[in-house]
């Protein structure tokens, strides 16, 4: 009986050790991506994201806290545009457009004032015959613990990132409305 218990104990130790070793080879980023079709030209969709002052019309976070305040500084659109935010509900932080390729791609980096909390948001655009395909990708660093890395693989990401669904839905509404106004 003692031999069986020893084997079970050493088996559990070997399994835990194997999981720790495997975790070193797992992704270090938590990535969520979703696309939508927008019935508006790519330049209109691109402009909604490229000009940070437009974000209040479609961004999940800017609509989540009515007390949210922003300081845009001097530059609000394109590469190097940035703002700082203050929010009792969500915390404080900053956001900056790192890369802006007209009508193709925007890379945004955001950091909270809490160390280690931040990530990247990437927006990709593709003109199609009847509108624009817009893709929103969020990338967050994953902590280095084996538990967190395994959760990253098996976690149902899309349902736990409501900002993707909300932001794309409102980006679609705002862009299509701007296009209709432009046609008038």
trRosetta pair geometry for C-beta under 8 A, 3 or more apart (Angstrom, degrees):
i j d omega theta_ij theta_ji phi_ij phi_ji
1 4 5.8 -53 -155 31 35 111
1 5 6.6 32 151 -14 66 105
2 5 5.7 -55 -151 39 35 111
2 6 6.3 39 150 -22 67 106
3 6 5.6 -52 -149 35 31 115
3 7 6.5 32 152 -19 64 105
4 7 5.7 -53 -150 35 31 112
4 8 6.5 32 152 -18 64 105
5 8 5.7 -52 -147 37 32 112
5 9 6.3 35 153 -20 65 107
6 9 5.7 -55 -148 37 30 113
6 10 6.3 21 158 -11 66 108
7 10 6.0 -56 -142 43 28 105
7 11 6.1 35 154 -25 63 109
8 11 5.5 -55 -146 35 28 116
8 12 6.5 29 155 -19 63 103
9 12 5.9 -55 -153 33 29 109
9 13 6.5 27 151 -16 64 106
10 13 5.4 -50 -144 38 37 114
10 14 6.2 40 154 -21 67 104
11 14 5.7 -53 -146 36 30 111
11 15 6.4 32 153 -20 63 106
12 15 5.6 -53 -148 35 32 113
12 16 6.4 30 155 -16 65 105
13 16 6.0 -55 -148 38 30 109
13 17 6.3 29 154 -18 64 109
14 17 5.7 -55 -146 39 30 112
14 18 6.2 33 154 -21 65 106
15 18 5.7 -54 -147 35 29 111
15 19 6.5 29 154 -19 63 105
16 19 5.7 -54 -149 35 32 112
16 20 6.6 34 152 -20 64 103
17 20 5.7 -53 -151 33 33 112
17 21 6.5 30 153 -16 65 106
18 21 5.8 -56 -149 38 33 110
18 22 6.2 31 154 -18 67 108
19 22 5.7 -54 -142 39 31 111
19 23 6.3 41 155 -31 63 103
19 146 5.8 98 136 174 92 139
19 150 7.1 -12 -169 -64 109 139
20 23 5.7 -50 -151 25 29 117
20 24 7.6 38 150 -26 57 93
20 146 5.1 -85 -110 -68 57 151
21 24 6.2 -47 -170 15 38 112
22 25 6.0 -68 -167 40 46 104
22 26 6.9 56 140 -39 74 101
23 26 5.3 -42 -150 12 46 121
23 145 7.9 -49 171 141 150 35
23 146 3.6 -118 -55 -121 169 83
23 149 4.6 123 -155 67 94 143
23 150 6.5 -63 -101 -43 102 88
26 149 4.2 117 85 170 139 119
26 150 7.0 -106 -98 -70 172 49
26 152 7.0 132 153 66 122 120
26 153 6.4 -87 -151 -47 124 120
27 30 7.9 135 114 -71 117 38
27 31 7.6 -75 160 2 150 105
27 142 6.9 88 110 13 77 140
27 149 7.3 164 63 -152 55 90
27 152 6.3 -130 74 125 101 137
27 153 7.5 138 28 -75 104 83
28 141 6.4 -16 152 -150 86 77
28 142 5.6 -151 -167 45 41 96
28 144 7.6 -3 -128 -95 100 72
28 149 7.7 -34 -96 -110 50 106
29 139 5.1 -11 -175 -165 125 98
29 140 6.8 143 -161 71 69 37
29 141 6.2 -53 -104 -106 64 41
29 142 6.3 -162 -98 -9 9 94
30 138 8.0 -18 109 115 84 92
30 139 7.1 148 75 -156 52 45
30 140 4.5 -17 58 63 106 94
30 141 7.5 24 12 102 87 8
30 142 5.1 118 -38 -68 91 95
30 152 5.2 -120 -95 -132 86 108
30 155 7.9 -14 -139 63 112 141
30 157 7.1 171 -180 -119 92 125
31 137 6.5 -7 -166 -173 95 101
31 138 7.0 166 -148 86 46 55
31 139 5.0 -5 -101 -103 82 78
31 140 8.0 -171 -70 25 41 62
31 157 7.7 13 90 -166 41 168
32 137 7.1 167 85 -152 46 54
32 138 4.8 2 54 53 95 101
32 157 4.4 -157 -96 151 102 122
32 158 6.1 155 -155 -86 109 54
32 161 4.6 120 118 14 172 162
32 164 5.9 -118 129 -48 119 148
33 135 6.4 8 -173 -179 101 104
33 136 7.1 172 -146 88 55 48
33 137 4.2 -8 -102 -104 95 87
33 138 7.6 -164 -72 24 52 60
33 164 7.9 176 -147 -137 13 143
34 135 7.2 178 94 -149 31 65
34 136 5.9 -11 62 58 77 90
34 158 6.4 102 -66 -130 119 110
34 164 4.8 106 25 162 128 126
34 165 7.1 -9 88 -73 169 59
34 168 6.2 -98 104 -30 113 156
35 133 5.9 6 -176 -179 122 93
35 134 6.6 162 -152 86 69 43
35 135 4.2 -30 -94 -95 92 79
35 136 7.6 165 -89 16 41 64
35 168 7.9 154 -173 -133 15 145
36 133 7.7 170 85 -152 33 55
36 134 5.7 -16 60 62 80 91
36 168 4.5 135 -6 175 138 121
36 169 7.7 -179 -97 -72 167 44
36 171 7.7 136 61 75 135 109
36 172 5.7 -79 129 -66 140 126
37 128 7.3 -44 -138 39 102 149
37 130 8.0 25 178 92 123 98
37 131 5.8 93 175 86 86 132
37 132 7.4 155 -158 81 53 43
37 133 5.8 -31 -101 -99 68 65
37 134 7.9 152 -106 19 18 76
38 45 5.3 122 81 -92 152 131
38 131 5.3 -164 92 169 49 123
38 132 4.7 -17 62 63 100 94
38 133 7.8 170 19 -90 78 17
38 134 5.6 29 -7 -3 122 119
38 171 7.1 -74 -87 122 141 88
38 172 4.8 -148 -106 -122 94 75
38 175 5.0 17 180 85 138 141
38 176 6.4 -141 -170 -54 85 90
39 130 6.7 -36 -121 150 79 86
39 131 4.4 -87 -112 -88 34 138
39 176 5.3 46 67 -111 88 110
39 179 7.2 -146 115 66 70 156
40 44 4.6 -86 156 76 120 133
40 45 5.7 141 88 -49 110 91
40 131 5.9 45 27 -143 33 93
40 132 6.1 -36 76 10 66 114
40 175 4.3 -156 44 147 153 98
40 176 5.2 -142 -43 -88 113 48
40 178 6.8 59 -143 69 150 90
40 179 3.7 -152 -122 -42 100 141
41 44 5.2 93 66 6 79 102
41 45 7.4 -154 98 -1 41 90
41 127 7.0 3 -159 -124 67 104
41 131 7.4 -114 -71 -140 28 46
41 132 6.6 78 169 -46 18 112
41 179 6.6 145 13 -113 78 119
42 45 5.7 -60 -147 41 37 109
42 46 5.8 41 156 -24 72 109
42 103 4.6 75 129 -153 120 100
42 125 5.0 120 -152 159 104 124
42 126 7.3 -117 -101 112 130 10
42 127 4.2 -81 -26 -76 131 87
42 132 4.5 141 -87 -105 65 121
43 46 5.6 -51 -140 37 29 115
43 47 6.3 34 158 -25 62 106
43 102 7.9 7 -115 179 82 95
43 103 5.7 -36 -82 -88 63 113
44 47 5.9 -54 -150 31 28 112
44 48 7.1 36 152 -27 60 99
44 132 8.0 -157 60 -14 85 145
44 175 5.3 123 123 -157 103 87
44 178 5.2 172 -168 100 119 122
44 179 5.3 143 92 -70 176 88
44 182 7.1 -119 -93 -11 133 150
45 48 6.0 -50 -162 20 35 114
45 49 7.6 12 152 -1 63 103
45 125 6.0 157 97 -123 121 126
45 132 4.7 -137 2 83 152 162
45 134 5.6 -136 175 -73 141 128
45 171 7.0 63 -150 164 88 104
45 175 4.6 21 -93 -129 71 148
46 49 6.5 -74 -165 43 35 97
46 50 5.5 23 154 -18 75 123
46 102 6.6 76 162 -163 156 54
46 103 4.9 -88 -48 -92 157 49
46 106 7.4 147 -153 -34 78 118
46 125 5.5 -63 -75 -27 93 169
47 50 5.5 -59 -125 45 33 109
47 51 5.9 10 179 1 71 110
47 54 7.0 103 135 -25 72 164
48 51 7.3 -65 -140 45 13 89
48 54 4.8 -140 -152 137 53 144
48 57 7.3 -96 -152 74 104 120
48 58 6.2 39 168 10 124 146
48 171 5.9 143 112 -145 146 84
48 174 5.7 122 -128 106 140 124
48 175 5.6 -88 -26 -75 146 91
48 178 7.4 -163 -70 -1 108 153
49 54 7.3 -84 -55 81 18 122
49 55 7.6 64 -127 -85 47 84
49 106 5.2 -178 123 42 124 160
49 108 8.0 -117 177 -39 105 130
49 123 5.1 -63 174 59 171 174
49 171 7.4 12 -58 -129 98 126
50 77 5.4 51 138 -162 81 91
50 78 6.0 28 -179 -70 102 50
50 81 7.9 103 174 26 57 149
50 97 7.3 67 -142 -121 55 157
50 100 5.7 96 -129 -147 101 128
50 102 7.9 26 -96 -111 158 61
50 106 5.9 -146 -83 -90 73 139
51 54 4.7 77 85 -5 96 110
51 76 6.0 38 -162 128 72 96
51 77 4.0 -21 -102 -97 69 113
51 81 7.7 -114 -130 -166 36 171
52 55 5.5 -21 -167 -10 53 120
52 72 6.3 162 94 -128 126 108
52 76 4.9 -125 47 -169 98 76
52 77 6.6 -152 4 -79 74 52
52 81 5.2 -171 -16 144 120 123
52 82 7.6 99 -53 -142 165 2
52 83 5.6 170 156 -16 148 121
52 95 7.5 154 -130 98 128 118
52 97 7.3 -134 -58 -31 108 114
53 56 7.3 -30 177 6 48 104
53 72 6.7 4 -74 -102 87 155
53 76 5.1 23 -27 173 99 142
53 77 7.7 -53 12 -58 92 92
54 57 5.7 -48 -178 26 66 116
54 58 7.2 9 144 15 86 105
54 174 7.5 134 178 155 105 148
55 58 6.7 -90 -152 55 40 78
55 59 4.2 19 178 -22 90 131
55 62 5.4 121 130 -12 96 153
56 59 6.8 -35 -86 33 20 105
56 62 4.9 -118 -110 144 55 141
56 63 7.4 122 -166 -63 56 79
57 170 7.0 179 135 160 63 113
57 174 4.8 103 135 -110 121 143
58 167 6.0 77 147 -153 90 62
58 170 3.8 168 -139 116 71 105
58 171 4.5 89 -175 -72 149 59
58 173 7.5 170 -106 56 99 91
58 174 4.9 -96 -63 2 114 142
59 62 4.1 64 80 16 116 108
59 63 6.5 161 87 -6 62 91
59 167 6.0 8 -128 -114 41 101
59 170 7.7 -102 -10 84 19 138
60 63 6.4 -84 -159 45 23 100
60 64 6.2 32 153 -41 67 110
60 162 6.7 152 -148 112 144 81
60 163 3.6 -153 51 -131 160 79
60 166 4.2 98 -97 87 103 129
60 167 4.9 -70 -26 -54 98 89
60 170 7.8 166 -65 22 61 133
61 64 5.3 -45 -141 16 35 120
61 65 7.5 -8 178 12 63 97
61 68 7.4 133 145 -114 76 153
61 85 8.0 71 135 140 122 174
61 90 6.3 97 -156 -135 102 169
61 163 6.5 7 -40 -118 82 129
62 68 5.8 -163 -143 107 53 158
62 70 7.6 -14 -120 -43 109 132
63 166 7.7 -146 62 161 129 131
63 170 7.7 166 -9 -75 155 171
64 68 7.4 83 65 -46 70 134
64 89 6.9 -150 126 108 97 139
64 90 6.6 86 92 -58 127 129
65 68 4.2 111 86 -48 100 95
65 87 4.6 92 85 -150 165 119
65 88 7.2 170 -160 51 134 71
65 89 4.2 -172 -104 44 121 130
65 90 5.5 -121 -27 -8 142 109
67 87 6.7 128 90 -136 85 65
67 88 5.8 3 90 18 140 108
67 89 7.1 127 51 -7 107 105
68 85 6.1 -18 -169 -166 94 115
68 86 7.4 154 -156 78 48 50
68 87 4.8 -8 -107 -93 74 108
68 89 7.8 -62 -66 42 84 109
68 90 7.3 13 -97 27 104 125
69 85 6.8 151 81 -155 47 62
69 86 4.8 -9 59 55 98 98
69 87 7.5 179 24 -68 63 62
70 83 4.8 9 -173 169 109 134
70 84 7.0 154 -155 79 58 46
70 85 5.1 -27 -98 -99 76 78
70 86 7.9 -169 -76 19 34 69
71 83 6.1 160 76 -160 45 79
71 84 4.8 -4 53 54 102 96
71 85 7.8 -169 18 -78 69 34
72 75 7.9 -148 157 69 87 36
72 76 5.0 5 -180 -93 131 101
72 81 8.0 -20 -167 -174 93 90
72 82 7.8 149 -160 93 51 47
72 83 4.6 -34 -103 -99 54 107
73 76 7.8 169 68 -66 72 69
73 82 6.2 20 27 76 138 87
73 83 6.8 -156 8 -101 91 56
73 84 7.9 87 -35 0 101 90
75 78 7.7 -78 175 62 106 87
75 80 6.0 -4 118 111 153 92
75 81 4.9 -132 130 -106 89 64
75 82 7.0 45 77 21 98 72
76 81 5.3 47 172 -150 15 120
76 83 7.6 35 -120 -58 77 107
77 81 5.2 104 -10 -73 4 153
78 81 5.6 112 58 -24 48 114
78 97 6.5 178 130 96 22 149
78 100 4.8 -151 -151 68 56 160
79 97 5.8 -128 -116 114 29 104
79 98 7.3 -14 -140 144 79 18
79 99 6.4 1 -106 -127 101 25
79 100 4.6 -138 -52 22 72 104
80 96 6.9 -20 -146 -170 34 104
80 97 6.6 -41 18 72 18 86
81 96 7.2 164 87 -151 43 58
81 97 4.7 29 51 20 87 120
81 100 8.0 46 15 -40 107 146
82 94 6.4 13 -179 180 110 102
82 95 6.4 173 -151 90 66 52
82 96 4.0 -13 -100 -102 105 82
82 97 7.1 -136 -68 14 60 68
83 94 7.1 -170 99 -147 39 66
83 95 5.8 0 56 55 76 94
84 92 7.4 13 175 -177 93 94
84 93 7.2 -165 -152 106 64 32
84 94 4.7 -32 -103 -97 70 87
85 90 7.8 -10 122 85 128 121
85 92 6.5 -170 95 -146 62 56
85 93 5.9 0 53 59 93 70
85 94 7.3 172 14 -88 71 36
85 95 7.2 31 -10 -3 109 105
86 92 4.9 -5 -114 -108 60 100
87 90 4.0 10 101 45 140 92
87 91 6.3 7 71 48 92 26
87 92 6.7 169 30 -78 64 51
91 112 5.1 24 119 -155 134 120
91 113 6.5 -151 168 35 101 92
91 114 6.3 -42 -165 -13 149 111
91 117 7.8 3 109 106 162 148
92 112 6.9 112 82 -161 44 70
92 113 4.5 19 83 -10 95 129
93 110 6.2 56 142 177 133 90
93 111 5.5 -169 -160 99 103 48
93 112 4.0 -66 -81 -110 125 43
93 113 5.7 -135 -83 -24 59 68
93 117 8.0 -101 -95 103 132 100
93 118 7.2 164 -152 -97 132 95
94 110 7.0 -175 95 -147 44 61
94 111 5.7 0 56 57 84 88
95 108 6.0 5 -175 179 100 111
95 109 7.3 170 -151 88 53 44
95 110 4.4 -13 -103 -101 82 92
95 111 8.0 -180 -77 23 45 57
96 108 7.0 164 83 -155 36 66
96 109 5.5 -13 61 59 88 88
96 110 7.7 165 19 -82 60 49
97 100 5.4 22 162 -51 127 112
97 106 6.2 -52 -142 -167 107 100
97 107 7.2 112 -165 78 60 53
97 108 5.5 -39 -100 -99 56 77
98 107 4.6 -54 64 103 103 103
98 108 6.7 166 6 -109 86 19
98 109 5.1 63 -41 -10 123 105
98 120 7.8 -43 14 -129 140 106
99 105 6.7 -6 116 115 110 103
99 106 6.9 173 92 -150 67 36
99 107 4.0 36 42 32 100 112
100 105 7.7 -168 -141 97 29 60
100 106 5.2 13 -111 -114 72 82
100 107 7.8 -129 -59 30 49 66
101 104 4.2 -42 109 63 110 116
101 105 4.6 29 43 49 111 87
101 106 7.6 -148 32 -67 63 48
103 125 5.7 -109 -178 94 48 134
103 127 7.0 5 174 -43 118 107
104 124 7.3 -29 163 -149 53 66
104 125 6.0 -134 -125 57 12 90
105 122 6.9 -19 -163 -170 97 93
105 123 6.8 153 -154 84 47 60
105 124 5.4 -8 -102 -107 82 65
105 125 7.1 -152 -63 19 40 80
106 122 7.3 164 85 -154 53 47
106 123 4.4 3 52 53 97 108
107 120 6.4 -19 -168 -167 89 114
107 121 7.7 154 -158 82 43 50
107 122 5.4 -11 -107 -106 71 81
107 123 8.0 -155 -69 26 33 69
108 120 6.8 145 80 -160 52 61
108 121 4.4 -12 63 60 107 96
108 122 7.5 -169 25 -76 71 35
108 123 7.5 39 -4 -6 106 102
109 118 7.1 36 174 163 80 118
109 119 7.6 -150 -147 113 61 28
109 120 5.4 -31 -101 -101 66 77
110 118 5.5 -162 103 -153 58 86
110 119 6.4 -3 59 57 87 60
110 120 7.6 159 19 -97 73 27
110 121 6.8 32 -4 -6 114 105
111 117 7.3 110 -162 89 59 60
111 118 3.7 -21 -107 -96 58 144
112 117 4.1 -25 45 98 122 112
112 118 5.9 -158 10 -69 68 77
114 117 4.4 26 84 21 103 131
116 141 7.5 -98 -168 72 76 129
116 143 8.0 45 174 -92 131 90
118 140 7.8 168 101 -131 31 79
118 141 8.0 30 71 12 68 104
119 138 6.4 49 124 -178 140 82
119 139 5.4 -175 -176 92 106 54
119 140 3.9 -61 -87 -96 142 62
119 141 6.7 -159 -97 -4 85 66
120 138 7.5 159 87 -156 53 44
120 139 4.6 -3 58 57 96 105
121 136 7.0 -19 -170 -166 96 85
121 137 7.2 153 -160 81 47 53
121 138 5.6 -17 -105 -102 74 68
121 139 7.8 -170 -77 22 30 72
122 135 7.8 -7 112 109 89 93
122 136 7.6 152 82 -158 53 38
122 137 4.4 -10 59 60 100 105
122 139 7.1 35 -5 -5 106 111
123 134 6.8 -17 -167 -167 93 93
123 135 7.0 155 -156 80 43 57
123 136 5.9 -7 -104 -103 75 65
123 137 7.8 -165 -71 24 32 73
124 134 7.3 153 80 -157 54 44
124 135 4.2 -4 54 54 102 109
124 137 7.4 36 -6 -4 104 110
125 132 5.8 -23 -160 -171 94 118
125 133 7.2 145 -158 79 43 58
125 134 5.7 -8 -103 -104 73 71
125 135 7.8 -151 -65 23 34 74
126 132 6.8 144 72 -161 45 65
126 133 4.4 -10 58 56 101 106
127 132 6.0 -39 -106 -104 46 76
128 131 5.7 1 63 66 101 56
128 132 6.4 168 18 -99 87 20
128 133 5.6 79 -29 -23 122 93
132 175 7.5 -80 46 156 132 152
134 168 6.8 171 98 -134 114 92
134 171 6.5 -125 116 121 162 137
134 172 7.7 -159 40 -75 135 79
136 164 5.5 171 97 -140 124 83
136 167 6.1 139 -133 96 168 123
136 168 5.6 -134 4 -68 135 102
136 171 7.9 154 -58 9 131 156
138 161 6.2 -166 40 -159 147 148
138 163 7.4 84 -62 81 147 117
138 164 6.6 -111 -9 -71 119 106
142 148 5.4 168 177 137 94 109
142 149 5.8 110 134 -93 138 62
142 152 4.9 -27 -111 -69 148 147
143 148 4.5 62 61 54 93 170
144 148 7.5 53 53 59 13 124
144 149 7.5 9 -159 -47 31 114
145 148 4.6 85 64 9 92 103
145 149 7.0 -164 89 -7 47 86
146 149 5.7 -60 -146 38 33 111
146 150 6.3 29 159 -16 69 106
147 150 6.2 -62 -152 38 26 105
147 151 6.4 26 152 -19 64 109
148 151 5.5 -53 -145 37 33 114
148 152 6.4 44 152 -30 64 101
149 152 5.5 -46 -154 24 33 119
149 153 7.3 31 151 -17 60 99
150 153 5.9 -53 -159 30 39 110
150 154 6.5 4 158 7 71 112
151 154 6.4 -76 -141 53 31 90
151 155 5.2 47 163 -49 72 114
152 155 6.1 -39 -124 15 19 120
155 160 6.9 -52 165 22 107 149
156 159 5.2 4 131 32 111 113
156 160 6.5 121 94 -13 73 105
157 160 6.0 -85 -154 47 31 101
157 161 6.1 7 165 -7 75 117
158 161 6.3 -72 -144 42 27 99
158 164 6.8 -86 -146 68 70 144
158 165 7.8 87 175 -48 86 103
161 164 4.9 47 118 -4 108 110
161 165 7.8 136 102 -4 70 84
162 165 5.8 -58 -158 42 52 106
162 166 5.7 44 150 -16 81 112
163 166 5.7 -60 -137 47 32 109
163 167 5.4 31 166 -21 70 114
164 167 6.2 -56 -137 39 20 106
164 168 6.2 13 165 -11 59 112
165 168 6.3 -63 -145 41 23 104
165 169 6.1 23 159 -20 63 113
166 169 5.8 -61 -147 37 26 111
166 170 6.2 10 162 -6 65 111
167 170 6.2 -63 -144 45 26 101
167 171 5.9 31 157 -24 65 110
168 171 5.5 -51 -137 37 30 114
168 172 6.3 36 158 -23 62 104
169 172 5.9 -56 -157 32 26 113
169 173 6.7 23 149 -16 62 107
170 173 5.4 -48 -144 37 40 113
170 174 6.0 36 159 -16 70 106
171 174 6.1 -56 -142 41 27 107
171 175 6.0 24 160 -16 64 113
172 175 6.1 -60 -142 40 23 107
172 176 6.1 18 163 -14 62 112
173 176 6.2 -63 -146 40 23 106
173 177 6.2 22 157 -18 62 111
174 177 5.8 -59 -148 37 28 111
174 178 6.3 29 155 -20 65 106
175 178 5.7 -53 -146 35 31 111
175 179 6.4 32 153 -20 64 105
176 179 5.6 -52 -148 35 33 114
176 180 6.5 35 152 -20 64 103
177 180 5.7 -52 -149 34 33 111
177 181 6.4 33 152 -18 65 105
178 181 5.7 -54 -149 37 32 113
178 182 6.3 35 151 -23 64 106
179 182 5.6 -53 -149 33 32 114
179 183 6.6 33 152 -21 64 104
180 183 5.8 -55 -152 32 33 112
180 184 7.0 40 150 -30 63 99
181 184 5.8 -48 -157 18 36 115
